Amino acid sequence: MLKSIQIKIVLAFTIVGIIIIAAFGVISIQNLQELQNVALNTTENAEISKAIGTQIYEMNIVTGISLVIFIALMVLAGIFVAKVIIAPLS
């Protein structure tokens, strides 16, 4: 019973963390795309558009890396909970 509850807690934190990181990435990328559209429509400056496009690409990379690191940390936390906290109680 205790093991099931602790695994559910770790899983819940993992899901919430993934949602928060993904939402941050999506919102940031949407804001950059809106800015890129405004830059294209008003100034016709390809350099500004290219810089914003680079920022969008970098934000995709940062969001992906953040998700991978968070998932890895949560897997390690789950292993820690299973071995150090749950195992002595069994």
Summary of the structure (lengths in Angstrom):
residues: 90
radius of gyration: 20.1
end to end distance: 10.4
largest distance: 67.4
contacts: 230
relative contact order: 0.17
helix: 94%
strand: 0%
